[in-house]
Amino acid sequence: MNQYIQDTKQDSTNPNQNMKLGIWLYFFLLIFEGALRKWVLPGLATPLLIIRDPLGLWLIFIALKKGLIPSNIFLNLMLLIAFASFFTAIFIGHGNLLVALFGARILLIHFPLIFIIGNVFDREDVEKMGKAIVMISIPMAILIARQFYSPQSAWVNRGVGGDENGAGFTGALGYFRPPGTFSFTNGVALFFSFVSSFVLYFWLIPGKINKLILIGSTIAIIASIPLSISRTLFFSILVTVFFAAITILKNPLFIGRALIIGLVGLLSLGILSKTRFFKTSTEAFSARFSFANKTEGGISGVIGGRYVGGMTGALIGSSRVPFFGYGSGMGTNAGAMLLTGKNKFLISEEEWGRLIGELGPLLGISVILIRLSLVGKMALVSIRRLNTGYILPWMLLSFGILTIPEGQWAQPTNLGFSTLIGGLIIASLNNNNALF
């Protein structure tokens, strides 16, 4: 992994060298922010929650100086909404300056970073970051396996701020969902969903990464599904497999490579199924899957209730929300702590409900439409590139299409992955930075 950073350092002719290193630092802080908050610097757990924000501000400052922030309707409208919602939160909503700032930073710092990453990175940079995350996935799988089988009192399961009650979340059969290096368990689902898009890309386009590392990462992904006890991860990987299937159908040249992927996947599953640790975690995952499906009405109920239902419910309930909402930041856990002293959802656990509740029907629905339109444009251009045989943006879209429109941006890890994948998709699509 160090070789990819060294390659960037040695590119002394690149005028954006420091910005590229800044984006790499954003990437590593996203992956290891939870480790810093749990194990390395637990006493600084609260300020470390926003450790990527100062870096984001620095990247924006440098990008402004170099003219690397493109003017486009998505960014211009989002910044306008961010400023408007900040003032409505202060003068009409909750009235707390810190909460309003915490909410505004999502759109003022991280959303512009999507376009900065897209302008500064190129295809080679995107592939280098893909190689790095594929390599990280192997020790990450080992870590979550250790967390899965360790008691919550163990050091490896220590929570944010050194909490000895553990960072795991209730799973099934007495086992907890492991958080990996992240502050919360959703980080594991996001991480391996992200990894799967690159792993399938590297399988379909051979010769770009060491084959043993690719096989190891494939095994790590398969093992992560039951170890995470996460249906979200399972469904996300299915979406990526579906995108890969479309790629194969569009280009018969990929059929041979698809057979190799299938063979490696079956062999990996066969090897893992012989191990006790995989059998136990699979039993826990199956129990969690069956119980949740019964309570939520099966797979159709999960998809219809959790995803489609959450979206439509937010839109239907928008008529009961004040026109300018309750105030930016109020729907975040940090905002709730500042306002009430309790870590709870004051508005909605679902992203669209939070947006409409915080910003009101007009501004909230506008943000939703911008996010949908942005991923829609990415999808259209990705399909055009797919038709020419260039599959990288299409495979990355398999993850971005889930996180950009409806990812819970109030949660810093989810926000970070959405920002990163959005920027990488744009970077992979750009020809001379001409997309946006």
C-alpha positions as CSV (number, residue, x, y, z in Angstrom):
1,M,0.0,0.0,0.0
2,N,2.9,2.3,0.7
3,Q,4.0,2.0,-2.9
4,Y,0.8,3.8,-4.1
5,I,1.5,6.8,-1.8
6,Q,5.2,6.8,-2.8
7,D,4.2,6.9,-6.4
8,T,2.2,10.0,-5.7
9,K,5.0,11.6,-3.7
10,Q,7.5,11.0,-6.5
11,D,5.3,12.7,-9.1
12,S,7.0,16.0,-8.6
13,T,5.7,17.3,-11.9
14,N,2.1,17.1,-10.8
15,P,0.9,20.5,-9.7
16,N,-1.9,18.9,-7.6
17,Q,0.5,16.5,-5.8
18,N,-0.3,17.9,-2.3
19,M,-4.0,17.8,-2.9
20,K,-3.7,14.2,-4.0
21,L,-1.9,13.4,-0.8
22,G,-4.7,15.2,1.1
23,I,-7.3,13.0,-0.6
24,W,-5.3,9.9,0.4
25,L,-5.2,11.2,4.0
26,Y,-9.0,11.7,3.8
27,F,-9.3,8.1,2.7
28,F,-7.1,6.7,5.5
29,L,-8.8,8.9,8.2
30,L,-12.1,7.5,7.0
31,I,-10.9,3.9,7.4
32,F,-9.1,4.4,10.7
33,E,-10.9,7.3,12.4
34,G,-12.8,4.8,14.6
35,A,-9.5,3.1,15.6
36,L,-8.2,6.5,16.7
37,R,-11.3,7.1,18.8
38,K,-11.5,3.7,20.3
39,W,-7.9,2.5,20.8
40,V,-5.2,5.1,20.1
41,L,-6.6,8.4,21.4
42,P,-9.8,7.6,23.3
43,G,-9.6,10.8,25.3
44,L,-10.0,12.8,22.1
45,A,-12.9,10.7,20.8
46,T,-15.3,13.7,20.6
47,P,-13.1,16.1,18.5
48,L,-11.9,13.1,16.4
49,L,-15.5,12.7,15.2
50,I,-14.9,15.5,12.8
51,I,-11.2,14.9,12.1
52,R,-11.8,15.0,8.4
53,D,-13.5,18.4,8.4
54,P,-10.3,20.5,8.8
55,L,-8.7,18.5,6.1
56,G,-11.8,19.1,3.9
57,L,-11.6,22.8,4.5
58,W,-7.9,22.8,3.6
59,L,-8.7,20.9,0.3
60,I,-11.4,23.4,-0.5
61,F,-9.2,26.4,0.2
62,I,-6.4,25.0,-2.1
63,A,-9.0,24.0,-4.7
64,L,-10.4,27.6,-4.7
65,K,-6.9,29.0,-5.2
66,K,-6.2,26.7,-8.1
67,G,-9.7,27.0,-9.7
68,L,-10.3,23.3,-9.2
69,I,-13.9,23.5,-8.0
70,P,-16.1,23.3,-11.0
71,S,-19.2,25.5,-11.3
72,N,-22.2,23.3,-11.9
73,I,-25.9,23.3,-11.0
74,F,-25.5,20.5,-8.4
75,L,-22.9,22.2,-6.4
76,N,-24.3,25.7,-6.8
77,L,-27.8,24.8,-5.7
78,M,-26.5,22.7,-2.8
79,L,-24.3,25.5,-1.4
80,L,-27.2,27.9,-1.7
81,I,-29.4,25.5,0.3
82,A,-26.7,25.0,2.9
83,F,-26.4,28.7,3.6
84,A,-30.1,29.3,3.6
85,S,-30.7,26.3,5.9
86,F,-28.0,27.6,8.3
87,F,-29.8,30.9,8.8
88,T,-33.2,29.4,9.0
89,A,-31.9,27.0,11.7
90,I,-30.6,30.0,13.7
91,F,-33.5,32.4,13.3
92,I,-36.5,30.1,12.8
93,G,-35.5,26.6,13.9
94,H,-33.7,25.3,17.0
95,G,-31.5,28.5,17.3
96,N,-28.3,26.6,18.4
97,L,-25.3,27.9,16.5
98,L,-23.1,24.8,17.1
99,V,-25.8,22.5,16.0
100,A,-26.5,24.6,12.9
101,L,-22.8,24.6,12.0
102,F,-22.5,20.8,12.5
103,G,-25.4,20.3,10.1
104,A,-24.2,22.8,7.6
105,R,-20.7,21.2,7.3
106,I,-22.3,18.2,5.6
107,L,-23.2,20.3,2.5
108,L,-20.6,23.1,2.8
109,I,-17.5,20.8,3.3
110,H,-18.1,17.3,2.2
111,F,-20.4,17.7,-0.8
112,P,-17.9,20.1,-2.5
113,L,-15.2,17.5,-1.9
114,I,-17.0,15.1,-4.3
115,F,-16.2,17.5,-7.1
116,I,-12.7,18.3,-5.9
117,I,-11.8,14.6,-5.7
118,G,-13.3,14.2,-9.2
119,N,-11.2,17.0,-10.6
120,V,-7.9,16.2,-8.8
121,F,-7.8,12.4,-9.2
122,D,-7.6,10.6,-12.6
123,R,-8.3,7.0,-13.6
124,E,-4.9,5.8,-12.4
125,D,-5.4,7.4,-9.0
126,V,-8.8,5.7,-8.7
127,E,-7.3,2.3,-9.4
128,K,-4.4,2.9,-6.9
129,M,-7.0,3.7,-4.2
130,G,-8.9,0.6,-5.2
131,K,-5.8,-1.5,-4.9
132,A,-5.2,-0.1,-1.4
133,I,-8.7,-0.8,-0.1
134,V,-8.5,-4.3,-1.6
135,M,-5.3,-4.9,0.4
136,I,-6.8,-3.5,3.6
137,S,-9.9,-5.8,3.3
138,I,-7.8,-8.9,4.2
139,P,-6.7,-7.7,7.7
140,M,-10.1,-6.0,8.1
141,A,-11.8,-9.4,7.7
142,I,-9.3,-11.0,10.2
143,L,-10.1,-8.1,12.7
144,I,-13.9,-8.5,12.5
145,A,-13.5,-12.3,12.9
146,R,-11.5,-11.6,16.1
147,Q,-14.2,-9.1,17.3
148,F,-17.0,-11.6,16.4
149,Y,-15.6,-14.3,18.7
150,S,-14.3,-12.0,21.5
151,P,-16.5,-10.8,24.4
152,Q,-17.6,-7.2,24.3
153,S,-15.3,-6.6,27.3
154,A,-12.2,-7.5,25.2
155,W,-9.9,-4.7,24.1
156,V,-10.5,-5.4,20.4
157,N,-14.2,-4.7,21.0
158,R,-13.7,-1.5,23.0
159,G,-16.1,1.3,22.1
160,V,-15.6,5.0,21.4
161,G,-13.7,6.8,24.1
162,G,-12.4,3.5,25.4
163,D,-15.9,2.3,26.4
164,E,-15.4,-1.1,28.0
165,N,-19.1,-2.1,27.3
166,G,-18.0,-2.7,23.8
167,A,-18.7,-1.3,20.3
168,G,-20.6,-4.3,19.0
169,F,-24.3,-4.0,18.1
170,T,-26.9,-6.8,18.8
171,G,-26.8,-9.5,16.2
172,A,-28.1,-13.0,16.8
173,L,-27.5,-16.2,18.8
174,G,-25.6,-14.1,21.4
175,Y,-23.1,-12.7,18.9
176,F,-22.7,-9.0,18.2
177,R,-22.2,-7.2,14.9
178,P,-18.5,-6.2,14.8
179,P,-17.4,-2.6,14.0
180,G,-13.9,-3.3,12.6
181,T,-11.8,-0.2,12.7
182,F,-14.9,2.0,12.6
183,S,-16.8,3.7,15.4
184,F,-20.0,1.9,14.6
185,T,-21.0,-1.4,12.9
186,N,-22.3,0.3,9.7
187,G,-18.7,1.1,8.8
188,V,-18.1,-2.6,8.1
189,A,-21.0,-2.9,5.8
190,L,-20.0,0.2,3.9
191,F,-16.3,-0.8,3.7
192,F,-16.9,-4.3,2.3
193,S,-19.6,-3.0,-0.1
194,F,-17.0,-0.5,-1.4
195,V,-14.4,-3.3,-1.6
196,S,-16.6,-5.6,-3.6
197,S,-17.0,-3.0,-6.4
198,F,-13.2,-2.9,-6.9
199,V,-12.7,-6.6,-6.4
200,L,-15.1,-7.5,-9.2
201,Y,-13.6,-4.8,-11.4
202,F,-10.1,-6.2,-10.9
203,W,-11.4,-9.7,-11.7
204,L,-13.0,-8.5,-14.9
205,I,-9.9,-6.4,-15.9
206,P,-7.0,-8.7,-15.0
207,G,-3.4,-7.8,-14.6
208,K,-3.9,-4.7,-12.5
209,I,-3.4,-6.2,-9.1
210,N,-1.5,-9.2,-7.6
211,K,-3.7,-12.3,-8.1
212,L,-3.0,-13.7,-4.6
213,I,-4.2,-10.4,-3.0
214,L,-7.3,-10.5,-5.2
215,I,-8.1,-14.0,-4.1
216,G,-7.5,-13.1,-0.5
217,S,-9.8,-10.1,-0.8
218,T,-12.5,-12.3,-2.4
219,I,-12.3,-14.7,0.5
220,A,-12.5,-11.7,2.9
221,I,-15.6,-10.4,1.2
222,I,-17.4,-13.8,1.4
223,A,-16.3,-14.2,5.1
224,S,-17.4,-10.7,5.9
225,I,-21.1,-11.3,5.1
226,P,-21.9,-13.7,8.0
227,L,-19.3,-12.2,10.3
228,S,-20.9,-8.8,10.0
229,I,-24.4,-10.2,10.6
230,S,-25.5,-7.4,8.2
231,R,-28.3,-7.8,5.7
232,T,-27.3,-4.4,4.3
233,L,-23.9,-5.7,3.3
234,F,-25.5,-8.8,1.8
235,F,-27.9,-6.9,-0.3
236,S,-25.2,-4.3,-1.3
237,I,-22.9,-7.1,-2.6
238,L,-25.8,-8.6,-4.5
239,V,-26.3,-5.2,-6.2
240,T,-22.6,-5.1,-7.2
241,V,-22.9,-8.7,-8.5
242,F,-25.9,-7.6,-10.6
243,F,-23.9,-4.7,-12.0
244,A,-21.1,-7.1,-12.9
245,A,-23.6,-9.4,-14.6
246,I,-24.8,-6.6,-16.8
247,T,-21.2,-5.8,-17.7
248,I,-20.7,-9.5,-18.7
249,L,-23.9,-9.6,-20.7
250,K,-22.9,-6.4,-22.6
251,N,-19.5,-7.8,-23.5
252,P,-19.1,-11.5,-24.4
253,L,-15.3,-11.1,-23.9
254,F,-16.0,-11.1,-20.1
255,I,-17.7,-14.4,-20.1
256,G,-14.4,-16.4,-19.6
257,R,-13.4,-14.0,-16.8
258,A,-16.9,-14.4,-15.2
259,L,-16.4,-18.2,-15.1
260,I,-13.1,-17.6,-13.3
261,I,-14.8,-15.3,-10.8
262,G,-17.5,-18.0,-10.2
263,L,-15.0,-20.7,-9.8
264,V,-12.9,-18.7,-7.3
265,G,-16.0,-17.7,-5.4
266,L,-17.3,-21.3,-5.2
267,L,-13.8,-22.6,-4.1
268,S,-13.6,-19.9,-1.5
269,L,-17.0,-20.7,-0.2
270,G,-16.2,-24.4,-0.1
271,I,-13.0,-23.8,1.8
272,L,-14.6,-21.5,4.3
273,S,-17.6,-23.8,4.8
274,K,-15.2,-26.4,6.2
275,T,-14.0,-24.1,9.0
276,R,-15.8,-23.9,12.3
277,F,-15.6,-20.1,12.5
278,F,-17.4,-19.7,9.2
279,K,-20.1,-22.2,10.2
280,T,-20.8,-20.5,13.4
281,S,-21.0,-17.0,11.9
282,T,-23.2,-18.3,9.1
283,E,-25.6,-19.7,11.7
284,A,-25.8,-16.4,13.4
285,F,-26.3,-14.5,10.1
286,S,-29.0,-17.0,9.1
287,A,-30.8,-16.6,12.4
288,R,-30.7,-12.8,12.1
289,F,-31.8,-12.9,8.5
290,S,-34.8,-15.2,9.3
291,F,-35.9,-13.3,12.3
292,A,-35.7,-9.9,10.6
293,N,-37.5,-11.2,7.5
294,K,-40.3,-12.5,9.6
295,T,-40.8,-9.3,11.5
296,E,-40.5,-7.1,8.4
297,G,-42.4,-9.4,6.0
298,G,-39.7,-11.2,4.0
299,I,-37.3,-9.7,1.4
300,S,-40.0,-7.7,-0.3
301,G,-40.9,-6.3,3.1
302,V,-37.3,-5.4,3.8
303,I,-36.8,-3.6,0.5
304,G,-40.3,-2.1,0.4
305,G,-40.4,-1.1,4.1
306,R,-36.8,-0.1,4.8
307,Y,-35.9,1.6,1.5
308,V,-38.9,2.5,-0.6
309,G,-41.1,2.9,2.5
310,G,-38.6,5.2,4.1
311,M,-38.5,7.4,1.0
312,T,-42.2,7.6,0.4
313,G,-42.9,8.0,4.1
314,A,-40.6,11.0,4.3
315,L,-42.3,12.6,1.3
316,I,-45.8,11.9,2.6
317,G,-45.0,13.2,6.1
318,S,-43.4,16.4,4.7
319,S,-46.8,18.2,5.0
320,R,-46.6,17.9,8.8
321,V,-43.2,19.5,9.0
322,P,-42.7,23.3,9.4
323,F,-42.0,25.0,6.1
324,F,-38.3,25.7,7.0
325,G,-38.0,22.6,9.2
326,Y,-36.7,22.3,12.8
327,G,-33.2,23.4,11.9
328,S,-30.1,22.0,10.3
329,G,-28.1,19.6,12.4
330,M,-31.0,18.7,14.7
331,G,-31.5,15.3,13.1
332,T,-27.9,14.2,13.8
333,N,-26.8,12.3,17.0
334,A,-24.3,15.0,17.8
335,G,-27.0,17.7,17.4
336,A,-29.3,15.8,19.7
337,M,-26.5,15.6,22.3
338,L,-25.9,19.3,22.1
339,L,-29.7,20.1,22.3
340,T,-30.9,17.5,24.8
341,G,-27.8,15.8,26.3
342,K,-29.0,12.5,25.0
343,N,-27.9,10.4,22.0
344,K,-31.2,9.8,20.1
345,F,-33.0,10.6,16.9
346,L,-34.9,13.8,17.4
347,I,-36.3,13.8,13.8
348,S,-35.9,10.6,11.9
349,E,-33.5,7.6,11.6
350,E,-34.1,7.6,7.8
351,E,-32.1,10.0,5.7
352,W,-34.9,11.5,3.6
353,G,-37.0,12.0,6.8
354,R,-34.1,13.7,8.5
355,L,-33.5,16.1,5.5
356,I,-37.1,17.1,5.3
357,G,-37.4,17.4,9.1
358,E,-34.3,19.5,9.4
359,L,-34.7,21.7,6.3
360,G,-38.4,21.7,5.7
361,P,-40.3,20.4,2.6
362,L,-38.9,23.0,0.1
363,L,-35.2,22.8,1.0
364,G,-35.2,19.2,2.1
365,I,-36.8,17.8,-1.0
366,S,-34.5,20.0,-3.1
367,V,-31.5,18.3,-1.5
368,I,-33.0,14.9,-2.2
369,L,-33.6,15.9,-5.8
370,I,-30.0,17.2,-6.2
371,R,-28.6,13.9,-4.9
372,L,-30.9,11.8,-7.1
373,S,-30.0,14.0,-10.1
374,L,-26.3,13.8,-9.4
375,V,-26.3,10.0,-9.3
376,G,-28.6,9.9,-12.3
377,K,-26.1,11.8,-14.4
378,M,-23.3,9.6,-13.2
379,A,-25.4,6.5,-14.2
380,L,-26.1,7.9,-17.7
381,V,-22.5,8.7,-18.4
382,S,-21.4,5.4,-16.9
383,I,-23.7,3.4,-19.1
384,R,-22.3,5.3,-22.2
385,R,-18.8,4.4,-21.1
386,L,-19.9,0.8,-20.4
387,N,-21.1,0.5,-24.0
388,T,-17.5,1.4,-25.1
389,G,-16.0,-1.4,-22.9
390,Y,-14.8,1.0,-20.1
391,I,-16.3,-0.6,-16.9
392,L,-14.6,1.2,-14.0
393,P,-17.3,3.9,-13.4
394,W,-20.1,1.4,-13.9
395,M,-18.7,-0.9,-11.2
396,L,-18.1,2.0,-8.8
397,L,-21.7,3.1,-9.4
398,S,-22.9,-0.2,-7.9
399,F,-21.8,1.2,-4.5
400,G,-22.5,4.9,-5.2
401,I,-26.1,4.3,-6.3
402,L,-26.9,3.1,-2.8
403,T,-25.0,5.7,-0.8
404,I,-25.3,9.0,-2.7
405,P,-29.1,9.2,-2.9
406,E,-30.1,7.8,0.4
407,G,-27.0,7.3,2.5
408,Q,-27.3,8.6,6.1
409,W,-25.1,11.6,5.7
410,A,-25.7,12.6,9.3
411,Q,-23.4,9.8,10.3
412,P,-19.8,10.7,9.6
413,T,-18.7,7.3,8.3
414,N,-21.6,7.1,5.9
415,L,-20.9,10.7,4.8
416,G,-17.3,9.9,4.2
417,F,-17.9,6.9,2.1
418,S,-20.5,8.8,0.0
419,T,-18.1,11.7,-0.5
420,L,-15.3,9.4,-1.5
421,I,-17.3,7.1,-3.9
422,G,-18.9,10.2,-5.5
423,G,-15.5,11.7,-6.2
424,L,-14.0,8.5,-7.5
425,I,-16.9,7.9,-9.9
426,I,-16.4,11.4,-11.3
427,A,-12.7,11.0,-11.5
428,S,-13.1,7.7,-13.4
429,L,-15.5,9.3,-15.8
430,N,-13.6,12.5,-16.5
431,N,-11.7,13.2,-19.7
432,N,-9.6,16.2,-19.0
433,N,-11.9,17.1,-16.2
434,A,-14.8,17.8,-18.6
435,L,-17.7,16.0,-16.9
436,F,-18.6,18.7,-14.5
